[in-house]
Amino acid sequence: MERFSTGIDELDKKLSGGYPGEKVILITGVAGSGKTIFGIHFLYRSCLEGKKCMMIATEETPEDIFYQASLLGHDLKPYYESGQLLIERIFENRSKKIGQTRVGFKPESFEIELPNLAEIVPEDTECLVIDNIGVFALRISTKKLRDQLDGMNYLLRKKRCTTLLVMDEAAYNMSQQLAEYTAYGSIRLLVKENAYLGKMERYLNISKMRSTPISPDMSVFEITSEGIKIRESGGTELVD
């Protein structure tokens, strides 16, 4: 199976070389745990390798994404300007609809279903990040969400696109963790207190990755000016 680099060398080693190619991988975590940064790492490394990439942003503008990437030492803007990286501005469209509704224009409700996201991905796209699918999960029933996730994943597999789905922890739990069942792999990010050190730390757990030998142990990671750095947890105890 072909592997696509995560953009994080230590994580590549844990995943036998990277994310399984042409599969859908879920990234979940609380606010501030680093979910979007994992997506930025993936896109930047893929752009460096000459792959055609796309990001569907439901909560941020391209300028926000460029700025976050620059803090990690990653310059995504040249790839965006050349067309190698596409950014679909779902966030801006959603914000306009909400704004129009509040001032009384009464437009049709902003209804985009998850399979529609796959349909807007160009056929030559090799690497895709959708950040954040939680905004879609909170407004539909559990059964409909499962159907839409299955439909979207099927369409993305047909396009042979390696995909990261970012989902916030609140939506993940409120939707009964359905997204994890439909994804090929799942990585969960946590922010917890280290009982031995008495301080908050970020943790990574690879809870599921088909066709890949993985460890159930959690790893500590840090977000630095050079990006994400992963180290082993060393068996530290977490406070619930």
C-alpha positions as a Markdown table, in Angstrom:
| # | Residue | x | y | z |
|---|---|---|---|---|
| 1 | Met | 0.0 | 0.0 | 0.0 |
| 2 | Glu | 1.3 | 3.5 | -0.9 |
| 3 | Arg | 1.9 | 5.8 | 2.0 |
| 4 | Phe | 1.5 | 9.6 | 2.1 |
| 5 | Ser | 3.7 | 11.4 | 4.5 |
| 6 | Thr | 2.0 | 13.1 | 7.4 |
| 7 | Gly | 4.5 | 15.9 | 7.3 |
| 8 | Ile | 5.7 | 14.9 | 10.8 |
| 9 | Asp | 8.7 | 12.6 | 10.7 |
| 10 | Glu | 8.0 | 10.9 | 14.0 |
| 11 | Leu | 4.4 | 10.2 | 13.1 |
| 12 | Asp | 5.5 | 8.8 | 9.7 |
| 13 | Lys | 7.6 | 6.2 | 11.7 |
| 14 | Lys | 4.6 | 5.3 | 13.8 |
| 15 | Leu | 2.4 | 4.7 | 10.7 |
| 16 | Ser | 4.8 | 2.6 | 8.6 |
| 17 | Gly | 5.7 | 5.6 | 6.4 |
| 18 | Gly | 2.6 | 7.8 | 6.6 |
| 19 | Tyr | -1.2 | 7.8 | 6.1 |
| 20 | Pro | -2.5 | 4.9 | 4.0 |
| 21 | Gly | -2.9 | 6.2 | 0.4 |
| 22 | Glu | -6.3 | 6.9 | -1.1 |
| 23 | Lys | -8.0 | 6.4 | 2.3 |
| 24 | Val | -10.0 | 8.7 | 4.7 |
| 25 | Ile | -8.4 | 9.4 | 8.0 |
| 26 | Leu | -10.1 | 11.1 | 10.9 |
| 27 | Ile | -8.4 | 13.7 | 13.2 |
| 28 | Thr | -10.4 | 14.6 | 16.4 |
| 29 | Gly | -9.6 | 16.6 | 19.4 |
| 30 | Val | -10.6 | 19.5 | 21.7 |
| 31 | Ala | -10.1 | 23.1 | 20.9 |
| 32 | Gly | -6.4 | 24.0 | 20.9 |
| 33 | Ser | -5.2 | 20.4 | 20.6 |
| 34 | Gly | -3.6 | 21.0 | 17.2 |
| 35 | Lys | -6.1 | 19.5 | 14.7 |
| 36 | Thr | -5.7 | 22.1 | 12.0 |
| 37 | Ile | -1.9 | 22.1 | 12.4 |
| 38 | Phe | -1.9 | 18.3 | 11.6 |
| 39 | Gly | -3.8 | 19.2 | 8.4 |
| 40 | Ile | -1.3 | 22.0 | 7.5 |
| 41 | His | 1.7 | 19.6 | 8.0 |
| 42 | Phe | 0.1 | 17.1 | 5.6 |
| 43 | Leu | -0.7 | 19.7 | 2.9 |
| 44 | Tyr | 2.7 | 21.4 | 3.1 |
| 45 | Arg | 4.7 | 18.1 | 2.7 |
| 46 | Ser | 2.4 | 17.0 | -0.1 |
| 47 | Cys | 2.9 | 20.3 | -1.9 |
| 48 | Leu | 6.6 | 20.0 | -1.5 |
| 49 | Glu | 6.4 | 16.6 | -3.1 |
| 50 | Gly | 4.6 | 18.1 | -6.1 |
| 51 | Lys | 1.1 | 16.6 | -5.3 |
| 52 | Lys | -2.1 | 18.4 | -6.2 |
| 53 | Cys | -3.8 | 19.4 | -2.9 |
| 54 | Met | -7.0 | 20.9 | -1.6 |
| 55 | Met | -8.4 | 22.2 | 1.6 |
| 56 | Ile | -12.1 | 22.7 | 2.3 |
| 57 | Ala | -12.2 | 25.2 | 5.2 |
| 58 | Thr | -15.5 | 25.5 | 7.1 |
| 59 | Glu | -14.2 | 27.8 | 9.9 |
| 60 | Glu | -11.2 | 29.8 | 8.6 |
| 61 | Thr | -10.3 | 32.0 | 5.7 |
| 62 | Pro | -7.2 | 31.3 | 3.4 |
| 63 | Glu | -5.5 | 34.2 | 5.2 |
| 64 | Asp | -6.0 | 32.5 | 8.5 |
| 65 | Ile | -4.6 | 29.3 | 7.2 |
| 66 | Phe | -1.5 | 31.0 | 5.6 |
| 67 | Tyr | -0.8 | 32.7 | 8.9 |
| 68 | Gln | -1.0 | 29.5 | 11.0 |
| 69 | Ala | 1.3 | 27.8 | 8.5 |
| 70 | Ser | 3.8 | 30.6 | 8.7 |
| 71 | Leu | 4.1 | 30.2 | 12.4 |
| 72 | Leu | 5.3 | 26.7 | 11.8 |
| 73 | Gly | 7.8 | 27.8 | 9.2 |
| 74 | His | 5.6 | 26.6 | 6.3 |
| 75 | Asp | 4.8 | 28.9 | 3.5 |
| 76 | Leu | 1.6 | 27.7 | 1.7 |
| 77 | Lys | 0.9 | 30.9 | -0.2 |
| 78 | Pro | 3.1 | 30.2 | -3.3 |
| 79 | Tyr | 1.4 | 26.8 | -3.8 |
| 80 | Tyr | -2.0 | 28.5 | -3.5 |
| 81 | Glu | -1.1 | 31.2 | -6.0 |
| 82 | Ser | 0.3 | 28.7 | -8.5 |
| 83 | Gly | -2.9 | 26.6 | -8.3 |
| 84 | Gln | -1.2 | 23.5 | -6.9 |
| 85 | Leu | -3.1 | 24.1 | -3.6 |
| 86 | Leu | -6.8 | 24.9 | -3.8 |
| 87 | Ile | -8.7 | 26.3 | -0.8 |
| 88 | Glu | -12.5 | 26.1 | -1.0 |
| 89 | Arg | -14.0 | 29.0 | 1.0 |
| 90 | Ile | -16.9 | 27.3 | 2.7 |
| 91 | Phe | -16.3 | 29.4 | 5.8 |
| 92 | Glu | -16.9 | 32.7 | 3.9 |
| 93 | Asn | -20.0 | 31.4 | 2.2 |
| 94 | Arg | -21.5 | 30.1 | 5.4 |
| 95 | Ser | -20.8 | 33.4 | 7.2 |
| 96 | Lys | -22.5 | 35.4 | 4.4 |
| 97 | Lys | -25.6 | 33.3 | 4.7 |
| 98 | Ile | -25.7 | 33.7 | 8.5 |
| 99 | Gly | -25.2 | 37.4 | 8.2 |
| 100 | Gln | -27.9 | 37.8 | 5.5 |
| 101 | Thr | -30.4 | 35.9 | 7.7 |
| 102 | Arg | -29.7 | 38.1 | 10.7 |
| 103 | Val | -30.4 | 41.3 | 8.8 |
| 104 | Gly | -33.7 | 40.0 | 7.4 |
| 105 | Phe | -33.0 | 38.9 | 3.8 |
| 106 | Lys | -34.4 | 35.4 | 4.4 |
| 107 | Pro | -32.3 | 33.5 | 1.9 |
| 108 | Glu | -32.5 | 29.8 | 1.5 |
| 109 | Ser | -30.8 | 28.1 | 4.4 |
| 110 | Phe | -27.2 | 27.2 | 3.9 |
| 111 | Glu | -27.5 | 23.5 | 3.2 |
| 112 | Ile | -24.5 | 21.6 | 2.2 |
| 113 | Glu | -24.4 | 17.8 | 2.7 |
| 114 | Leu | -21.2 | 15.9 | 3.3 |
| 115 | Pro | -21.3 | 14.1 | -0.1 |
| 116 | Asn | -21.5 | 17.5 | -1.8 |
| 117 | Leu | -18.1 | 18.3 | -0.4 |
| 118 | Ala | -16.6 | 15.3 | -2.3 |
| 119 | Glu | -18.3 | 16.4 | -5.5 |
| 120 | Ile | -16.5 | 19.8 | -5.5 |
| 121 | Val | -13.1 | 18.1 | -5.3 |
| 122 | Pro | -11.3 | 18.2 | -8.7 |
| 123 | Glu | -10.6 | 14.8 | -10.1 |
| 124 | Asp | -6.8 | 15.3 | -10.1 |
| 125 | Thr | -6.7 | 16.1 | -6.4 |
| 126 | Glu | -4.3 | 13.7 | -4.6 |
| 127 | Cys | -4.4 | 15.1 | -1.0 |
| 128 | Leu | -7.4 | 16.7 | 0.7 |
| 129 | Val | -8.1 | 18.2 | 4.1 |
| 130 | Ile | -11.7 | 19.0 | 5.2 |
| 131 | Asp | -11.6 | 21.2 | 8.4 |
| 132 | Asn | -14.0 | 21.0 | 10.2 |
| 133 | Ile | -16.8 | 18.5 | 9.5 |
| 134 | Gly | -18.3 | 19.0 | 12.9 |
| 135 | Val | -20.3 | 21.9 | 11.6 |
| 136 | Phe | -22.3 | 19.4 | 9.5 |
| 137 | Ala | -22.7 | 16.8 | 12.1 |
| 138 | Leu | -24.5 | 18.9 | 14.7 |
| 139 | Arg | -27.6 | 19.7 | 12.6 |
| 140 | Ile | -28.7 | 16.3 | 11.3 |
| 141 | Ser | -29.8 | 13.0 | 12.8 |
| 142 | Thr | -27.4 | 10.2 | 13.7 |
| 143 | Lys | -28.8 | 8.0 | 10.9 |
| 144 | Lys | -28.5 | 10.7 | 8.3 |
| 145 | Leu | -25.0 | 11.5 | 9.4 |
| 146 | Arg | -23.9 | 7.9 | 9.0 |
| 147 | Asp | -25.5 | 7.8 | 5.5 |
| 148 | Gln | -23.7 | 11.0 | 4.5 |
| 149 | Leu | -20.4 | 10.0 | 5.9 |
| 150 | Asp | -20.6 | 6.7 | 4.0 |
| 151 | Gly | -21.6 | 8.5 | 0.9 |
| 152 | Met | -18.8 | 11.1 | 1.1 |
| 153 | Asn | -16.1 | 8.4 | 1.9 |
| 154 | Tyr | -17.3 | 6.4 | -1.1 |
| 155 | Leu | -17.0 | 9.3 | -3.4 |
| 156 | Leu | -13.5 | 10.3 | -2.1 |
| 157 | Arg | -12.3 | 6.7 | -2.5 |
| 158 | Lys | -13.5 | 6.7 | -6.1 |
| 159 | Lys | -11.4 | 9.9 | -6.7 |
| 160 | Arg | -8.4 | 8.1 | -5.2 |
| 161 | Cys | -7.9 | 11.0 | -2.8 |
| 162 | Thr | -6.0 | 10.7 | 0.5 |
| 163 | Thr | -8.1 | 12.6 | 2.9 |
| 164 | Leu | -7.9 | 14.0 | 6.4 |
| 165 | Leu | -11.2 | 14.7 | 8.0 |
| 166 | Val | -10.9 | 17.1 | 11.0 |
| 167 | Met | -13.7 | 17.0 | 13.6 |
| 168 | Asp | -13.9 | 18.8 | 16.9 |
| 169 | Glu | -14.4 | 16.7 | 20.0 |
| 170 | Ala | -17.8 | 18.1 | 20.9 |
| 171 | Ala | -19.3 | 17.1 | 17.6 |
| 172 | Tyr | -17.5 | 13.8 | 17.6 |
| 173 | Asn | -19.1 | 12.8 | 21.0 |
| 174 | Met | -22.5 | 14.3 | 20.2 |
| 175 | Ser | -22.7 | 12.2 | 17.0 |
| 176 | Gln | -21.9 | 9.0 | 19.0 |
| 177 | Gln | -18.4 | 8.8 | 17.4 |
| 178 | Leu | -19.9 | 7.7 | 14.1 |
| 179 | Ala | -17.1 | 9.3 | 12.0 |
| 180 | Glu | -14.5 | 6.9 | 13.5 |
| 181 | Tyr | -16.5 | 3.9 | 12.4 |
| 182 | Thr | -16.6 | 5.0 | 8.8 |
| 183 | Ala | -13.0 | 6.2 | 8.5 |
| 184 | Tyr | -10.0 | 4.0 | 7.5 |
| 185 | Gly | -8.0 | 5.4 | 10.4 |
| 186 | Ser | -8.4 | 7.7 | 13.4 |
| 187 | Ile | -6.0 | 9.8 | 15.4 |
| 188 | Arg | -7.3 | 11.5 | 18.6 |
| 189 | Leu | -5.6 | 14.5 | 20.1 |
| 190 | Leu | -5.9 | 15.4 | 23.8 |
| 191 | Val | -4.9 | 18.1 | 26.2 |
| 192 | Lys | -4.5 | 16.7 | 29.7 |
| 193 | Glu | -2.7 | 17.3 | 32.9 |
| 194 | Asn | 0.4 | 15.2 | 33.5 |
| 195 | Ala | 0.1 | 14.0 | 37.1 |
| 196 | Tyr | 3.8 | 13.6 | 37.5 |
| 197 | Leu | 4.8 | 17.0 | 36.2 |
| 198 | Gly | 1.8 | 18.9 | 37.3 |
| 199 | Lys | 1.3 | 20.7 | 33.9 |
| 200 | Met | -0.9 | 20.5 | 30.9 |
| 201 | Glu | 0.4 | 18.6 | 27.9 |
| 202 | Arg | -0.8 | 17.6 | 24.4 |
| 203 | Tyr | -1.2 | 13.9 | 23.7 |
| 204 | Leu | -1.7 | 11.9 | 20.5 |
| 205 | Asn | -3.4 | 8.5 | 20.3 |
| 206 | Ile | -3.6 | 6.4 | 17.1 |
| 207 | Ser | -6.8 | 4.6 | 18.0 |
| 208 | Lys | -7.3 | 3.0 | 14.6 |
| 209 | Met | -5.3 | 2.6 | 11.4 |
| 210 | Arg | -6.2 | -0.3 | 9.2 |
| 211 | Ser | -3.4 | -2.2 | 7.3 |
| 212 | Thr | -0.9 | -0.7 | 9.8 |
| 213 | Pro | 0.7 | -2.1 | 13.0 |
| 214 | Ile | 0.1 | 0.5 | 15.7 |
| 215 | Ser | 0.8 | 0.9 | 19.4 |
| 216 | Pro | -2.0 | 1.6 | 21.8 |
| 217 | Asp | 0.3 | 3.9 | 23.9 |
| 218 | Met | -0.2 | 7.6 | 23.8 |
| 219 | Ser | 2.6 | 10.0 | 22.8 |
| 220 | Val | 3.3 | 13.5 | 24.0 |
| 221 | Phe | 3.7 | 16.2 | 21.4 |
| 222 | Glu | 4.6 | 19.9 | 21.3 |
| 223 | Ile | 3.7 | 22.6 | 18.8 |
| 224 | Thr | 6.9 | 24.6 | 18.1 |
| 225 | Ser | 8.1 | 27.2 | 15.7 |
| 226 | Glu | 9.3 | 24.3 | 13.5 |
| 227 | Gly | 6.0 | 22.4 | 13.7 |
| 228 | Ile | 4.9 | 19.4 | 15.7 |
| 229 | Lys | 7.5 | 17.4 | 17.6 |
| 230 | Ile | 6.4 | 14.0 | 19.0 |
| 231 | Arg | 8.0 | 12.2 | 21.9 |
| 232 | Glu | 7.1 | 9.1 | 23.8 |
| 233 | Ser | 4.9 | 9.6 | 26.9 |
| 234 | Gly | 7.1 | 7.3 | 29.0 |
| 235 | Gly | 4.1 | 5.8 | 30.9 |
| 236 | Thr | 3.1 | 9.1 | 32.5 |
| 237 | Glu | -0.2 | 9.2 | 34.4 |
| 238 | Leu | -2.9 | 11.5 | 33.2 |
| 239 | Val | -5.5 | 13.3 | 35.4 |
| 240 | Asp | -9.1 | 12.8 | 34.2 |
